[in-house]
């Protein structure tokens, strides 16, 4: 029988809490992302919402991945409730998963615009994610027309090794705690995604907005959102 457990035994690594990058490191990150055909800009937290929304034409179909970062910046609410966009995730909540599962899957995998955060961004110009289900990764790699990645500068790390360490020792324990609280079962790192560059023939379909704020998982272990992946 399924035994519901509400506590995780994992402890997040305190080394990855807070912001650990200076202005030179931020600029190096932006320069290397651009060199890899990934658009990148840096904004203040007060500018972030308006900047992200300016990248999306009104009337576009938009899928917003579950993200504490996007919730904190009120981007999720703007997409869902402003009336200016077609909010696909909100639409899926009204659909019958028994009879419309294929349609829901296509809406999730291939929207015009896909908004998401990242688990780590390296100064070498790479983006990193991990997932228990992999449900959002297909849209990032190829499915979505345009991917907009919004991340606090606290997620910037020196290199791929540090990105992996951040995911395994900080992000995963935090997500595991959230999953225990919400679902009564832990999470897992079953899928990993590392984007090193975007092919030139596709154009810069991935746009990164780096926000000068500590965003995403907080130092508290209490998680309040409900999703298969927390970004």
Secondary structure, 3 states (H helix, E strand, C coil): CCCCCCCCCCCCCHHHCCCCCCHHHHHHHHHHHHHCCCEEEEECHHHHHHHHHHCCCCCCEEEECCCHHHHHCCHHHHHHHCCCCEEHHHHHCCCCCCCCHHHHHHHHHCCCEEEECCCEEECCCCEEEEECCCCCHHHHHHHCCEEEEEEEHHHEECCHHHHHHHHHHHHHHHHHHHHHHHHCCCCCCCEEEEECCCCHHHCCCEEEEEECCCCCCCCCCCCCCCCCCCC
